[in-house]
Amino acid sequence: MIDIEQSYARTFGTASGKRVLEHLRQITIERALGPDVSDSQLRFVEGQRSLIHQIESLVSRGRGADYGGK
């Protein structure tokens, strides 16, 4: 799994990759939903948020792997 983690770290470690990840974070994790949001909309957005958290986790672990796990 370390290989894919390092690939994520390299991909999102560039200036463009960081910009893309920040944009994804803004449109998912930092997005506020109104009080009248439907159950299906909420589940859809939570799925998106989960994916962004997964990407960020892989990037973080990949950076650690690049430096001997530190």
N, C-alpha and C positions, 0 to 999 in steps of 0.2 A: 504493500500500500504506500510505502514511502515514495516510490517513483511517481505515482499520481499526485501525491501531496506536493512534491517538489515541482511538478508541472504546473499545478495551480499557483504555487508561490511565484514561479517565474512569469506566468501569464499575467497575473494580477499585480506583479511587482513593478511593472513598467508604468510610466506616467499615464499612458492611455488606459492600461488595465485598472489602475487606481481610480481614474476618472469614471470608467464604466462601472466599477463596483460601487463607487459613491453614488452614482446615478441610480443604480438598482436598489441601493439602500434607501434612498430618498423616496422612490416610488412604491416601496413595499413596507419596510420596517418603520419608517418615519411617517407613513401615511396614516392620517386619522380618518376613521370611519364615523359616519353620523349615527345617531341613536336609532334610526329607522332602517338600518342595514339588515338585509335578509340573512337567514341562516346559511344559505348557499353562497352568498357573497362573502360572508365572514369566513367560511371554510376555505373558499378559493384564495382569499388574501392571506390567510394563515398558512396555506400551502406555499405560497410565494415567499412569505417571510421565512419559513422553515428552510427553503432552498437557499436563500441568501445566507442564513446562519450556517448552513452546511458548507457553502463555498468559503465563507470567512474562516471557518474552523479548519478546513483543508489547507487554506493559505497559511494560517498560523502554524499548523503542524509542519507544513513544508518548509517554512522559514526555519523552524527549529531543527529540522533534519539537515538543512544546508549547513548548520553550524554545530553539528555533532549532538543535536538534541537539546541545545541550550537556548 
